[in-house]
Amino acid sequence: MKTLPIIIFTLTLTLLVGCQTNLDWTPLDDTNADAKQLDEARKACRIDIKLAGIDRAEEERDEKLGQSSTNQAKMAVKDDYEALRRQVYREIDACMRKQGYKR
């Protein structure tokens, strides 16, 4: 019975993260974004690579959660993952801002 809440949490988090991987960007001056320039900015910031890294970290988190025997250990694993995820999104936002885009 303990696995059911973990499965539900994992599925919910996966759906939330999956929805966030399609980041919508607009130029800082709120004009229409040129698709080619936006694609170049995404490549310069290596967004796809960074989002793939988050996916790998999520898989590692899931493995560690399965291996954790105490709630404290599970919370530490979740906190580490969330800190990593927030850091990656901060890096993406900072780089894209330098390229002239915002979310």
N, C-alpha and C positions, 0 to 999 in steps of 0.2 A: 504494500500500500504506500510505502514511502516513495516509490519510484513515480507514481502518478503525478504528484505535485511537481517533481523535477521535470518530468516530460512536458507537462503543461507550461511550466516556466520557460523551458528551452524553446518550445514551439512559439510561444508568444514573443520571446526575445528575438528569435529568428525572423519572424514576420516583421517586427519593428525594424530590425537592422536591414532586412531585405528592402523595405520601403525607403530607407534612407540612402541606399546605395545609388539611387537615381537622383543625384543632386541637381537641382535647378539653379542655374547661374544667370545673373543679369549684370550688365555693365554698371559700374559705379555711378555713371551719370544717368542711369535708368533709360537709356536708349535701347533700341532693339539689338539683340546680340547677333553678330555675324557668326554663322555656324563654323566656318573655317577658322576664324580667329579663336573662337571658344574651344574648338578641338585642339588647336595648337597650345592654348593655355593649359588645358587638361593634361596634355602630354608633357608639357614643361614641368608641371607640378606632380607628375607621375601618379595621378589620382587612381587609376585602375590598379596599379601595383600596390598602393597603400590600402585600398579597399580589399584586395586579395589577401593582404597581410592580416587585416582584421578578421577575415573569414578563417584563416589558419589559426589565429589566436582563439577564435571562438571554438574551433574543433579541439584545440588543446585544453581550453577551459572545460569543455564537456567531459573530456577524458579525466581531468584532474578532479572534477566534481564526482565522477563515478568512483574514484579511488579514495576520496576523502571520507573519513569515518566519523568526524564530528561536525556539528553545525558551525563551529568556529572556523574550522579549516575550510569548509565550503564557502563561508562568507568572505574569507581572505582571498580565495580563488576568484570569487565574483568581483570583489573590490579591485583586485589586480587587473582583471579583464576590463572593467569599466574605466579605470584610470588610463589604460593603454588606448582604449577606444576614444576617449575624450582627447587624449594627446594627439592621436592621428588626425582627428577632425579639426583640431586647432591648427595643426600644421597645414592641412589642406586649405582651410579658410585663409590663413596668413599668406600662403603662396598665391592663391587665386586673387586675393586682394592686391598683391603686388602686380599681378597680371592685369588688374583692372576690372575684376568681377567680384560680385558678392552673391550670397544665397538669398 
